[in-house]
Amino acid sequence: MDARTYPAKATPKSLRTRARILDAAMRLFAEIGYHAASNAVIAEASDLTRGAMLYHFATREELVTAAIHHIELARARLFEGAAQASAALGHGDASGEAIDAYWALLHTQPFVAFAELEAAARTDPLLRSPLAAAQAAFDRAQVGDRFGALAQAGADPRFQTSRDLGRFLLEGLARGAMTYDQAARRQRLLAVVKRAVRMLNRKGDVQDLWSAE
């Protein structure tokens, strides 16, 4: 019979096993890539047989959809933690701290795994629809609200632009390939991103964009 005839029950043991599978999927997406992390590879990393894997996720589509949701929840938790940590400090350069916080988040496993899925979705129709919903949720609820709070920015177009500038420059920088003087070049770029966001938040002048320091 089709594996779908026997869906996994929502018992504590089953939920723990599903979480283990999804944690393995997230880790493997980040470490070896979406296509290399086949269902069989994920099953092995979860210490499950192929049959046991099918009990929980009968198809690749079911696994991928659940994994996207799992990764998105992990990203949201990390973002919430960063926002709370920033609020607890309550001092210093808010926009600069927001840039540093998001830059650090981009190198965590959930963010790296999601970036891998975004890259794979360009040529994989299976990923596009479930990923689009997660992207929209993150864009509005996480970056839209919490990044703005981190940077102490308002809601008008200028502040929205400051958030978008900071976010997309950082994401591009995280995914880009620098082949020489990587540390120094990244440090300079991060400094300019911070000044640009601060300037758009009306906390600096255009002359400050490139510091003489």
N, C-alpha and C positions, 0 to 999 in steps of 0.2 A: 504494500500500500504506500501511497504518497506520504512523505514525512509530515506534511501539513495536517494529516488526519489526527495526529497526536501532538498538539501544541504543548509546549512546556508549561507545566503548572507553576503558578506564582507562589511556590513554597519558599521558605527562607533559604533552603539549600539551592533551589533552582535560581533564585535571585542572586545568590552569591556566585554561582557558576556563570551566570550571564555577565555579572560585573567583571569577573575574572577574564572572560572572553573579550569584553569590550576594552578593558585595560590593556590587554595584550594587543588588540587591534590598534589602539591609539599609539602604543609604544612602537609597534612595527611600522606603522605608517610614517612615524617620525624618523625611525632609524634606517629602514631599508626601502621605503617608498610604497605607494599604494598598490602598484601592479605586482611587485615582488611579494607583498604581504597577501598571498592568496588565502582562501578559506582553510586550505590544508595546512599552510604554514602557521596561521593563527591558531588552529586547533592544536597543533603540536606545541606551540608556545604556551597554550593554556592547559597542557597536560591532559588533553582529551583525545579520544578516538574520533575518526571522521563521523562515525555514526552518532556519537554523543553530541558532536557539534551540530549535526542536522536536527537533533531533538530540540535544540534551542534556536537555531537559525537555519531554516530549511533551504534558503537560497542566498546567493551573494547579495541580492537586493535587500533582503531583510536584515542581513548583518550590517551592510553599509549604512542603511537608514538609521539603525539603532546606534551604530558607532558615531555617526555625525551628531546625533542628539547627545550622546555621552560626552563627546569631545567639547561640544558647545557648552554643556553644563560645567565642565571642568574649566573652560575659559572664563565663564561667568563668575565662578567661585574665585578664581585667581584675581580677576578684575575687582571684585568686591573686596577682597582682602587688601589689594593695593589702595583702593579708595579709603578704606577704614584706616589703614596705616597712615595715609597722608592726612586724614582728618585729625588723627590723634596728635600729629606733630603740630599742626596749626600755625606754622611760622615758615619763614624763608621765602624762597622764590617758588611760588606755586606752579607757574607754568614750566619752569625748569625741572621741578620735582616730578611733574606729570610726564614730561618727556623721558626722564630717567626711568620712571616706573614702567611706562609702556615699552620702552626699549628692553628692559629686563624681561617683561612678560613675553615679548616676541621670541625669546630664546628658550622658553619653557616648553616641555613636551607637548601639552595640548595645543599651543599656538603653532609649533613647528608641524605637528600632524595636520592641523587645519590648513596651513599654507600648502602642504603637499596635496591635500584633497582639492584645493582651489586650482592648483596647477594641473592636476590630472583631469579635472572636470572640463577643461577646454576641449578635450577630445573624447571624453567618455560621457555619453548621454545618461548613463545610469546614475551618475553623481549630480547632474545639474539641478534637477528639481528639488531633492531633499537638501542639497547644499544651499540653494538660493534662499530657502526659508530661514536657514540658520544664519546666513550672511545678513539678511534683512533684520533679523532680531538683534544681532550683535551690533549692527550699524546704528540702530536707533537706541536700543535700551542700554547697551554697554558703552560704546564709544560716544554716542550722542549725548547721553546724560552724565555718565560717570567721568568720562575724560574731561568734559566741561567743568564738572565739579572739582576734579583734580587741579585743573588749570585756573580755577576761579574765573571762568569765562561765562558770559551771559548767553542769551538765546538769539540775538539779532544776527543778520547775515555776516557781519564782520567777525563776530566771535565764532560762528559756525565755520567760517573759512579758516580761522586760526586752528580750530580743532582738526579740520580736514587736512590742512597743510601739515601739521605735526604728525598726524596719524599716517597719511599715505607716504610721506617722505621717509618715515621710520620703517614702514613695512617694505618699501622699495629698497632701502638701505640694508635691511636684514636679509633680503633675498638676493641682493646684488653680489657680483663676484669681483672683488678687488684683487688684483694680482701682484701688487707691490705696495709697500708702506701702508699696509692695511690699518694698523692701529692708529697711526698719526692722521691718516686721511679721514677715518671714521670720527676721530675726536674732533677734528675741525668741522666736519659736517654736522655733528650733533650740536656743537656750539652755535653754529649759524642757525640751525633749526630752532633752537631755544630762543635766540634773539628775534627771529622772524615771528614766532608765536607771541612773544612778549610784546613786540611792536604792534601786531594786529590787535592785541588785547589792550592797546592804548597805554602800555607801560614802558614805552621806549620810542625812540625816533629812528627814522630810516638810516640816519648816519651811524647808528649803533649796530647795523646789520653785520658789518665787517669790522671787528675790533682791531685796534692796533696792537693789542696785547700779544 
